[in-house]
Structure formats: C-alpha cells, structure tokens
Amino acid sequence: MNIIISGGHSGMGFELTKKLLAEGHQIGLIVRNEKRKAETQQLFPSEDNPKIFIADLSNRDQIALVAKEIQSNYGKLDGIFNNAGVLLDKLYFSDYGNELQLEINAISPYLLTKSLLPLFEKTKNPFVVNTATGGLNSKKFIDIAAFKNPKKFTKLMGSYLDSKLTLVALMNQLSNDTKDVRFISVDPGSIKTKMTAGDGMPFWLKPIRNLFFKLPEQGAQNLYDGAFSNSIKGSGIYVSGGKVKDMQANIDTQQIDELLK
C-alpha cells in the first residue's frame, strides 16, 4: 500500500512508521522543515522508502504545495494517517487568525486530506485515520467563534480538546461527502510522548503521565487498528478504548466556511 503519515518521525508516529515499513508498505512522511527531514533520514536510511516531504502544517500554502508534490510522486494512495499535532502551553495564533492548535490539529489535516482525495479513486477501500483524543463524545456542540479566538486559555482541556473535537467533526463531514473512503478518528489512549512531557501538559498531570501513561507502541497499535482491524467497522466514526462512540457534536458547511476564512 501507498500510505502518507504526518508526524511519523517521532513518538507514536515513529512506531507506526516502523510497523508499516516492516510490512512492506510504501510510506510518505510529512515533516516540518529541512532540519527535521535530515533527522528523519537518519532514522530511516533507505533512499526511497519512506519518501520524505516538507510542509509546515500551520501554513496553508505549504499544505497545498505538499499535496501537489505527493500527487506527483504517487499514482494512487491507499491511506493517510493524520497524526501530526501540537499541545501548546499558552495562546498562539496562526497567520489566518485562528488559535494555533485549531489550525494545526484540525484545519490542516482537513485541507491536506481534501486535496489528496483524488489519489484514492484508483484504490479499493482506502482509509483516513486521524489521531484524536479521549472524551470527545461527551461534548454536544461546536462553538466556532470561541474555538477560533478563545478569551481564556486552558491547557489540554481547553483549546487542545476543542481542536480535536473539530478535527473529528470535519472528518465526519468529509465522510458524508466521500462515500468510497473510510474515515476513522482514533483516541490512541494516554501515551508517553514528547508532547505529553512538554509545557502544554498541566503540571498536576505530569506525575500521572510518568506513572500510568503507556508507551508509544501502544498508541501506534491503536492507530493501526483503526485502519486495519476487522472489529472496527464503518466510516465517519470516532473510536475510543477500541470501541465506536457516538458523537453528539457535528459541523456544517457554514461552520466550515467560518473556520476557513
């Protein structure tokens, strides 16, 4: 299979990339810059697998360019793992006026996936797996105005959680419009990664993280199962704890237009 992975150079993404390469798949990794590309090439010394593409996923022009580059390198795609994301320590904004976690965690994978959909046309049962987070099924609605420009910043349970909720809603909407592609958003669980060790984690959670969070291999396996497990069926679904959970919050065309202004 030809599979694209964002954030495939570290943490869960690195373990997922290793697993897919071992199975013989052709992998394309999207990394942020030339420095990250050089580091990734040291991790995976093969000249042509994985292929490494560069794009800053906070920049919509770069997303459009990397999508064209991927299209020129692959006649078809079998799957995408939208795994790249950020967990920030304070309020930052993108060049488009959105809270930065919303831009990177939700809008960028939506734009990238939408641009690459034509590569799925020659593939049987293609998939898009998105790295979500836990608890998204409990929120009832999406307040786009509050997400785009929050008045108060709360680590983890604020804008980050909202960005992941928006990601799932956007991908479920794409699923409604794209019947021949499976869209699965997966909560990988509580995982020990650089992100969960960083400044974006609330201080009171870090001791819990160190004691009880699982290794990146488990998160990678959960993402892998989203694409390949026979026990996970359907499209436009959110999977947490290995089970499909009903989503209460949805997004419509008007809200998408508001996000992309």
N, C-alpha and C positions, 0 to 999 in steps of 0.2 A: 504493500500500500504506500501511497504518497501522503504524508501527514505533515502538517505545519504545526509547530508549537511555539507559542510566545512564552517567555520566561522559562525556557528549557535548559538554561545553563547552570542553575543552582537550585538547592532545596528539593522540593517535590518535583519540579520540572526536570531537574538533572536526573533524578531517579527514573522518572517516566521516560526520558530520552534514552537512557541506557537500556531500559527494558524493551523499548520498541526497536532500537538498533539491534539488540540481541536476537530479536525475532525476524530480522531481515527486512524491515520496512525502510523506505527511503524518507528521510526526515529533513525538513527545513526548519531551522531555528531563527527566530527574530530576536535580535539583541539591540541594545540601545545605541551603541556607538562603536567606533573603531577599537578603542581600548577593550571593551567587553568582547568584541569579536576575536581579538588576539588571545585573550584569556580563554575563550571558549575553544579556540583552535588547539590550545594546549591540552584541554580536557579530552578533545576528540580529534586525534591527529590524522584521521583519514582525510584524503584530499577532497573527496566529493560526497561523503555521507557522514555527518549531516552537512547539507548546504547551509551557509550562514548568511542571513540577510540583516541589514541595518535599518532601524527606524526608531526614532523617539516617539513612543506611543502617546505622548501628550500633544504631538504636532500632527494635525490632520493632513497637511500637505505631504509629510513623510509617510503617513499611512497610505495615502493614495499612490505614492511612488513605489512603496514596497509591494503593494498589491499588484501593480503592473509588472514589477520585477519577478514576482512569484509566478504570475501568469506566463511570462516569457520563458520560465525555466521548467514549467510543468504543463503537459497537455491536459492533465486531469488531476484532481485531488480526491482522496478518499476520506480525509478527516482533518479537522482543526481542533487543537486544544488551546483555548484562550485561557492561559494560565498566568500571564504577567499581571502584576498588580502592585499597589503600594498601600502601606498603612502609615499614615503621617502623624506627626506629633503636634502640629498646630495648623492653623488655617493658611492655605496657599491657594492661589487661583491660576487657572490656565490662561493662555493667551486669548481664549474665547470667552472669558469672564465667568467660567464655571469653577466651582470648588474642585481642586485638582484631583482628589480621589474619584469624584464623579466622572471627570474627564478620562482618566486613565483606566479605571476599573470597569466602567460601564460603556461610555460613548465610544472609546477607541476599539474595543472588541466588536461592538455592533457595526461600526463603519468598516473595519477590516473584513469581517465575515460577509457583510453585504457585498463588498467589492469582489470577493473570491467566489461567490455563489456560482458564476458561470462555469468554473472548473469542476463542479460537481455533476454537470449534466451528462457526462460520459461514464459515471460511476454508479455501481449498484449499491444501494443502501448506505450512502455517505452519512457522516456524523459531524456534529459540532458539540464539543464538550467544553463547558465553561466552569472555571473554578469559582464557586460561590462561597457561602459561609453558613453557619448554623442559625436557626431561628427565624428564617425569612418567611416561613409560612404563617407566622403569628401576626404579621403586620397587615392591616386591612386596606390601606390606600397609600398612594404615592403623591407627595406634595412637592411638585417640581420646583416651585419658587423657593421653598425652604431648602431643598437639596442644592440648588444652583448657587445660592448665596446665603449660607446659614448665618443667623445672627449670633449663635453661640457655638463654639467648637467643643465637642466631647470626643475624647479618644475612643476608638474602637466601636463603641455602641452608638455613636453619632453618625457623622458623615460617612465613615467607612461602611457601616452596616447599611446605610441608605444607598450607597453606591452599589453594593452587591445586590440589594433588592431591585434597583433599577436595571442592573445587568440582566437578572433573571427575567424581569418583565419585558425588556427589549428583545431578548432572545425568544421568549414565548410568542411575542408578536411576530417575529420573523418566521417562527414555526407555522403560525396560522397562514402566512403568505407563501410559504415554501413547503409544499406537501411532500416532496420527494427527498427531503433531508431531515434526519433526526437531530433534534436539539435537546441536549440534556445538560442541566446545570447541577453540579455536584458539590455538596458540602464535603470537603475532604476530611473533616474532623479537626481536632485540636492538635496541631503539628509543631514540632520544634524546628523552626527555620530562622534564618537571619531576620526575617521580617517580624516574627513574633518575639524575637530577642531585642528588637530595636526600640527607639524612643516613642514609637506610636502605640506601644502597649502600655496600659495603665500600670503604675508601679506595683499595685497590690496583686496584679495577676502574674507578675514575673516569677515569684516563688512557686505558684501553682503550675505555671508553664514548665519550670525546670523539673518539677517532681512528676507531673502527670501527663504532660503532652507527649504524643507519640512521635516516632522517628519519621523522617520524610518518606521512607519507603512505604509506610502505610498510607500516607496521603496520596502518593503516586499510584498505589494499587487501587484506591478508591476512584481516582480519576480514570484509570484504565478500565475498571469495571463499568463505569458509566458508558464507555464506548463499546465494550466487547462482552459484557456479561449477559447471558441469556435470561437472567432473572430480572433485568431492568428493561422494561418494555415501554414503548410509547415515545412521543415527541412533544416538545413544549412542556417538559416536566422538570421538577425540582426534586433532587434525591438527597436525603439526609439520613445518616445512620443506615445506609443501604436500602432505604425504603422511599417510595414516592410519596411526597407530602403535598397536600392540596394548597395551592397558592391563592390567597384572597386578594392580593393587590395586582392590578393589571395596568396596562398603559395603552393609550390610544394614539391615533395619528396626530391629533392636535398636540398632545403632550410630547411626542417625539419631535415634532416641528419646534416646539418651545425649547427642548434640550439642544437642538442643533443650530439655534440662532447664533 
